[in-house]
Structure formats: C-alpha cells, structure tokens
Amino acid sequence: MVDEDRRSPAAAVFDALGGEYEKAFAGSAAHRASLKWLLERLGPGSRVLDVGSGTGRPTAAALAGAGHRVLGVDVSPVMVEIASRQVPEGEFRCADIRRMPLEDGAFDAVCVYFALLQMSRAEQSGLVRRLVRALRPGGLLVLATVPLDVEDFDGVFMGQAVRVTSFAARDVSALARGAGLTVLREESVMFTPTHPDARPEPQLFLHCRRDGTEPAG
Ligand SMILES: C[S@@+](CC[C@H](N)C(=O)[O-])C[C@H]1O[C@@H](n2cnc3c(N)ncnc32)[C@H](O)[C@@H]1O
C-alpha cells in the first residue's frame, strides 16, 4: 500500500494514468523513429537505462525485444507493475531517479522520454549531467521532452492536475551540449495524444553521443 501523502507529484499523476498514458501516446511516429535510430546504433546485448520507463511500451519492449539488457526506473509503482508484466525480459525498479545512485560508465545507452517535466530546471540539468557520467564514453543518450519555456506551470494533462517545468528547445540543446553530449540528430514535431482532454503539444527528440570531454561542473 502506497502512502498517498508521501508520493511524489509525478508518482501521483502517473499512478492515476497507468495504461491510459500508453494508449494516448501509442500513435507517436516520432517516438518510434527515435527508437529505430537508437536500435540501429546499439551493439548486441547493450546495457540500456530507461529513465521514467512508464508502462515499458514502446521503449523497453523494443529494446528488450532486440536482445538488449534494459533497466527501467520509474517513480510510479503502478507504472513499474505494468512494465514488469508487459516486458518480463526487462528489469524495472521503482525509484526516484533524482536520488538513485548511478555507476560511472555503466550503460551503453540512456533513454529519457518525457520524464523530466516534473523536476525543477536545476534538477533536470543535474540529472542529465549524472546520466552522461553513467554512459560509457561514446555511449548514446536519447532525450525527448516538451520544449516549453515554463517553470512550475499549473496545467491539466489527460484530466490530471500537473505542475510542469521545462526549457525552450534551444536551451534543451544547450543543456545537452553543456553536459558533454554531441547532438547527432534533432527532431521537432507537434503531437496530439489520443485522449478526449488532450491538446496538441510540441515535442523535441535529441539523439546524442557522449563525447570525449568531461561534463562541466
Ligand atoms: C510522460 S511519462 C513517459 C513514459 C515513457 N518514458 C514513455 O515515453 O512512454 C513520464 C514517466 O516518468 C516517470 N517519472 C517522472 N519523474 C520521475 C522521477 N523523478 N524518477 C523516476 N521516474 C519519474 C513518471 O512516473 C512516468 O511514468
């Protein structure tokens, strides 16, 4: 039983949405194209960290289905339960990635699909830097977000009250570069989730490689 008062805001929202989130975003061609980009570049049996792994679909399912070793981390117990059931060949942990220790160089790739939006800007920047250190040199990081210049914006997402913080697109790219990543491919799209309360949203997908320089700071 989860103590409702001690859940993080993100856990409360995504516990409530559960499998509805997957259905609403299943039509994303940009997400599928992003996974294709990653799968074409991973060596056999790569170790991949999926931050904010949600229901495990499409990301962990595609990676594990291609024979890669996936560790999914999500703060929502409901999402972790669904992902563990839907992608039994993956490993899923219920944890807040902001506080989870990460070993340097442990992963060949890291995915962060829409998992930063309930973090402060300082937390988002600090996390990306930590994720870069968790990549082996030359490892790949895919970062997708909603590139809006907003801080603590109170909105409604698929019927749930949410507080959103993000960066404008140019600042997301600058954050990635400042963290020691080379941006190899960048895609901006508008996407409307399949849900009665959904509105069109801008989405930015950055496909990056850890370069040779140490992250600053
Ligand atoms: C918008 S959903 C995206 C799910 C999946 N990445 C996808 O694209 O289908 C964001 C996910 O990130 C998780 N999340 C948000 N903040 C988190 C945190 N601090 N630590 C771990 N997971 C987090 C949420 O619980 C949710 O499942």
The ligand as a MOL file (V3000), in Angstrom:
LIG
                    3D

  0  0  0     0  0            999 V3000
M  V30 BEGIN CTAB
M  V30 COUNTS 27 29 0 0 0
M  V30 BEGIN ATOM
M  V30 1 C 5.2630 11.1650 -19.5260 0
M  V30 2 S 5.6140 9.5890 -18.8600 0 CHG=1
M  V30 3 C 6.6020 8.8480 -20.1380 0
M  V30 4 C 6.7300 7.3590 -20.0100 0
M  V30 5 C 7.6510 6.7230 -21.0580 0
M  V30 6 N 9.0060 7.2400 -20.9600 0
M  V30 7 C 7.1020 6.9500 -22.4360 0
M  V30 8 O 7.5930 7.8380 -23.1500 0
M  V30 9 O 6.1620 6.2370 -22.8210 0 CHG=-1
M  V30 10 C 6.8530 10.0480 -17.6440 0
M  V30 11 C 7.2380 8.8970 -16.7460 0
M  V30 12 O 8.3520 9.3350 -15.9460 0
M  V30 13 C 8.1380 8.9670 -14.6100 0
M  V30 14 N 8.8800 9.9000 -13.7420 0
M  V30 15 C 8.6370 11.2240 -13.5620 0
M  V30 16 N 9.5080 11.7490 -12.6800 0
M  V30 17 C 10.3240 10.7120 -12.2990 0
M  V30 18 C 11.4120 10.6050 -11.3830 0
M  V30 19 N 11.8260 11.6630 -10.6650 0
M  V30 20 N 12.0330 9.4090 -11.2310 0
M  V30 21 C 11.5910 8.3200 -11.9540 0
M  V30 22 N 10.5500 8.3600 -12.8020 0
M  V30 23 C 9.9260 9.5360 -12.9890 0
M  V30 24 C 6.6220 9.0130 -14.4270 0
M  V30 25 O 6.1710 8.2500 -13.3350 0
M  V30 26 C 6.1330 8.4900 -15.7710 0
M  V30 27 O 5.9250 7.1030 -15.7820 0
M  V30 END ATOM
M  V30 BEGIN BOND
M  V30 1 1 1 2
M  V30 2 1 2 3
M  V30 3 1 2 10
M  V30 4 1 3 4
M  V30 5 1 4 5
M  V30 6 1 5 6
M  V30 7 1 5 7
M  V30 8 2 7 8
M  V30 9 1 7 9
M  V30 10 1 10 11
M  V30 11 1 11 12
M  V30 12 1 11 26
M  V30 13 1 12 13
M  V30 14 1 13 14
M  V30 15 1 13 24
M  V30 16 1 14 15
M  V30 17 1 14 23
M  V30 18 2 15 16
M  V30 19 1 16 17
M  V30 20 1 17 18
M  V30 21 2 17 23
M  V30 22 1 18 19
M  V30 23 2 18 20
M  V30 24 1 20 21
M  V30 25 2 21 22
M  V30 26 1 22 23
M  V30 27 1 24 25
M  V30 28 1 24 26
M  V30 29 1 26 27
M  V30 END BOND
M  V30 END CTAB
M  END
